[in-house]
Amino acid sequence: MREYIDAREGHVMTNGEIFGKRIYLAEGMDKFAFYEISDTEYEAIMQSEEEDQ
């Protein structure tokens, strides 16, 4: 079974490139590279990326 990490309610896990409420770790991925951001921060990042395209 693959290892995964879950964000707390109201948060999203990220390593700066990958975002998700639950992150399934591929072999060799470091779970300590991920940290939580708030849903509000996530929405702002996604909106900013949309505007840049």
Secondary structure, 3 states (H helix, E strand, C coil): CCCEEECCCCEEEECCCCEECEEECCCCCCHHHCEEEEHHHHHHHHHHHHHHC
